[in-house]
Amino acid sequence: MAGTKAGGLKAAAKNKAKDPEFYARIGAKGGKNGHTGGFAANPALARVAGAKGGRISRRRKASDVAKKAA
């Protein structure tokens, strides 16, 4: 493992000497493993979660705040 910039360059050169496609290969692995999930993939799930958050919100209604201020 490289501890300095020079060591990192040396390690990269060695990796490329062993396998010219080294960085392309490990980059491809990462690309294949990536899966966008959560709310980006499922808008209906986001809607349900937002509704749950709204129900348990601790904020008071604007009309209650106005009554206390007056």
Phi and psi restraints in degrees (value plus and minus 20) as a CYANA .aco file:
   2 ALA   PHI     -98.6   -58.6
   2 ALA   PSI     116.3   156.3
   3 GLY   PHI    -126.1   -86.1
   3 GLY   PSI     -34.2     5.8
   4 THR   PHI    -154.2  -114.2
   4 THR   PSI     149.3   189.3
   5 LYS   PHI     -82.4   -42.4
   5 LYS   PSI     -61.8   -21.8
   6 ALA   PHI     -83.1   -43.1
   6 ALA   PSI     -59.9   -19.9
   7 GLY   PHI     -85.8   -45.8
   7 GLY   PSI     -57.4   -17.4
   8 GLY   PHI     -85.3   -45.3
   8 GLY   PSI     -61.5   -21.5
   9 LEU   PHI     -84.8   -44.8
   9 LEU   PSI     -57.8   -17.8
  10 LYS   PHI     -86.1   -46.1
  10 LYS   PSI     -62.5   -22.5
  11 ALA   PHI     -85.4   -45.4
  11 ALA   PSI     -60.7   -20.7
  12 ALA   PHI     -83.3   -43.3
  12 ALA   PSI     -60.8   -20.8
  13 ALA   PHI     -83.1   -43.1
  13 ALA   PSI     -59.6   -19.6
  14 LYS   PHI     -87.3   -47.3
  14 LYS   PSI     -61.8   -21.8
  15 ASN   PHI     -81.2   -41.2
  15 ASN   PSI     -63.3   -23.3
  16 LYS   PHI     -87.8   -47.8
  16 LYS   PSI     -53.8   -13.8
  17 ALA   PHI     -87.3   -47.3
  17 ALA   PSI     -60.4   -20.4
  18 LYS   PHI     -88.9   -48.9
  18 LYS   PSI     -62.8   -22.8
  19 ASP   PHI    -167.2  -127.2
  19 ASP   PSI      87.0   127.0
  20 PRO   PHI     -80.8   -40.8
  20 PRO   PSI     -43.7    -3.7
  21 GLU   PHI    -118.0   -78.0
  21 GLU   PSI      -2.7    37.3
  22 PHE   PHI     -75.3   -35.3
  22 PHE   PSI     -74.3   -34.3
  23 TYR   PHI     -92.0   -52.0
  23 TYR   PSI     -51.8   -11.8
  24 ALA   PHI     -85.8   -45.8
  24 ALA   PSI     -58.8   -18.8
  25 ARG   PHI     -87.6   -47.6
  25 ARG   PSI     -65.6   -25.6
  26 ILE   PHI     -92.2   -52.2
  26 ILE   PSI     -48.5    -8.5
  27 GLY   PHI     -88.5   -48.5
  27 GLY   PSI     -57.9   -17.9
  28 ALA   PHI     -84.9   -44.9
  28 ALA   PSI     -57.3   -17.3
  29 LYS   PHI     -81.2   -41.2
  29 LYS   PSI     -63.4   -23.4
  30 GLY   PHI     -85.4   -45.4
  30 GLY   PSI     -58.6   -18.6
  31 GLY   PHI     -86.0   -46.0
  31 GLY   PSI     -55.2   -15.2
  32 LYS   PHI     -93.5   -53.5
  32 LYS   PSI     -48.7    -8.7
  33 ASN   PHI    -101.3   -61.3
  33 ASN   PSI     -39.1     0.9
  34 GLY   PHI     -94.0   -54.0
  34 GLY   PSI     107.5   147.5
  35 HIS   PHI    -155.8  -115.8
  35 HIS   PSI      97.9   137.9
  36 THR   PHI     -95.7   -55.7
  36 THR   PSI     105.5   145.5
  37 GLY   PHI    -152.4  -112.4
  37 GLY   PSI    -181.0  -141.0
  38 GLY   PHI      50.3    90.3
  38 GLY   PSI    -161.9  -121.9
  39 PHE   PHI     -89.7   -49.7
  39 PHE   PSI     -47.7    -7.7
  40 ALA   PHI     -84.0   -44.0
  40 ALA   PSI     -53.8   -13.8
  41 ALA   PHI    -112.4   -72.4
  41 ALA   PSI     -36.0     4.0
  42 ASN   PHI    -162.3  -122.3
  42 ASN   PSI      67.3   107.3
  43 PRO   PHI     -82.1   -42.1
  43 PRO   PSI     -49.9    -9.9
  44 ALA   PHI     -85.3   -45.3
  44 ALA   PSI     -58.0   -18.0
  45 LEU   PHI     -84.6   -44.6
  45 LEU   PSI     -58.9   -18.9
  46 ALA   PHI     -83.4   -43.4
  46 ALA   PSI     -59.7   -19.7
  47 ARG   PHI     -84.1   -44.1
  47 ARG   PSI     -64.2   -24.2
  48 VAL   PHI     -84.0   -44.0
  48 VAL   PSI     -64.0   -24.0
  49 ALA   PHI     -85.3   -45.3
  49 ALA   PSI     -59.3   -19.3
  50 GLY   PHI     -84.7   -44.7
  50 GLY   PSI     -57.4   -17.4
  51 ALA   PHI     -86.0   -46.0
  51 ALA   PSI     -60.4   -20.4
  52 LYS   PHI     -82.4   -42.4
  52 LYS   PSI     -64.5   -24.5
  53 GLY   PHI     -82.7   -42.7
  53 GLY   PSI     -58.3   -18.3
  54 GLY   PHI     -85.3   -45.3
  54 GLY   PSI     -56.2   -16.2
  55 ARG   PHI     -89.4   -49.4
  55 ARG   PSI     -54.1   -14.1
  56 ILE   PHI    -119.4   -79.4
  56 ILE   PSI     -10.8    29.2
  57 SER   PHI     -80.2   -40.2
  57 SER   PSI     123.0   163.0
  58 ARG   PHI    -114.8   -74.8
  58 ARG   PSI     -20.3    19.7
  59 ARG   PHI     -92.3   -52.3
  59 ARG   PSI     126.7   166.7
  60 ARG   PHI    -105.7   -65.7
  60 ARG   PSI     141.4   181.4
  61 LYS   PHI     -89.5   -49.5
  61 LYS   PSI     129.1   169.1
  62 ALA   PHI     -78.2   -38.2
  62 ALA   PSI     -55.6   -15.6
  63 SER   PHI     -86.2   -46.2
  63 SER   PSI     -55.9   -15.9
  64 ASP   PHI     -86.5   -46.5
  64 ASP   PSI     -59.4   -19.4
  65 VAL   PHI     -86.1   -46.1
  65 VAL   PSI     -61.3   -21.3
  66 ALA   PHI     -85.3   -45.3
  66 ALA   PSI     -58.0   -18.0
  67 LYS   PHI     -85.6   -45.6
  67 LYS   PSI     -60.3   -20.3
  68 LYS   PHI     -88.4   -48.4
  68 LYS   PSI     -55.3   -15.3
  69 ALA   PHI     -91.5   -51.5
  69 ALA   PSI     -51.5   -11.5
